[in-house]
Amino acid sequence: MDGDGYVEGLRRTAAAAASLAETQSQLAEALRGIDDLGVDIDQMVQISTRGAEFLKQIGAVNAAQALAYEDMMAAGGPENSRAYVEYEATTRRNTELLPSESLSDELW
């Protein structure tokens, strides 16, 4: 496995998620503005807000995973059994932090 490519992929995913989260937050604000005009768009605002939080969470987990991988590699890579066990444990914890529900759960 190419470690540099793996870490860069995680970082690109984290950056993309952060960018999309910002877009979702802006959309939620724009929808609130429409709501001020008397249009009932509460559900759309909820979905956009939830989408932003969902994407922020994915980005944070990917960024944390990139750091964990770099730490393992700095400690000698998979050949260092202790570093690898710590990396695997961190990977399990990070996986548990990923959103498990659909963005549309309970909203449709």
N, C-alpha and C positions, 0 to 999 in steps of 0.2 A: 504494500500500500504506500502510495506516495504521500508522506506526511504533510509536506508543504501544500500540496493540492487539496488534501483533506481539510486542513485548517483554513485555507483560503475559501473553500466551498462553504464551510461553516460561517466564516465571517461574511461572505457575500449573502448568505441566507439571512443572517442576523441583520445586516444593513438593509436588505430588501424588506424584511419584516418591519423594521423601524420606519422606513419610508412609507410603506403601505399603512401602517398604524397612524402615521401623521395624516395621510390622505383620508382615512376613515374618520379621524377626529375632525378634520376640516369639513367633511361631508355632514357629520352630525351637527356641527355648528350652522352650516348652511340650511339644513333641514329645520333646525330650531327657528331660524329666521323666517322660513316659510310658515312655520307654525304660528309665528307672531301675526301673520296675515289672516289667520283664521282657518287654515287648512289643518285637519287632524292628521298628523304624521308621526304620532308617538311611537308606533311600532317601527317605523323606518329609522327614527332616531335611536331607539333601543338596539336595533340590529347593527347600525353603524358604530355605536358606542361599544357594543359587545365585540364587534369585529376588530376595533382598535385594540381593545384589551387582549383579545385572542392573539393578535399579531405581535403585540409587545411581549407577551409571554413566550411565544415561539422564538422571537429574536433574542430574548434574554437567555433562554435555554441553549440556543445555538452558540451564543457568545461564551457562555460558561463551558460548553463542551469543547470549544476551541482552546480555551485556557487549560482545561484538564489534559487535553491531548498534548499541548506544548509542555506542560509540566512533566508528563510521563516521558516524553522524548528527551527533555533536558536531564532527567534522572537516569537516562540510559536506554530508554525505549522499552519494548516488550521483553527484552532480555533481562531487564531488572524486574524480577518477579514481584517485589514489593510495590514498585511503581506501577506495574501493570495491574495488580490487585486493587490498588487505590484508584486507578483509572477506571477499572470495571465498576467499582462501587460508586464512583462519581457518575458514571454513565447511567447506572440504574436509578440513582437519585434524580438525575436530570430528566430521564425518561418519564419518571413519575410526575414531574412538574409540567409535562406537556399537556395541553388541553385534551380532554378525553371526550368531550361532547361536541356535537355539531353546533355550528354558529346559529342554526335556526331552531335548535331545541327549545321548547317552551315558548317560542315566539310565533309560530305559525299555527 
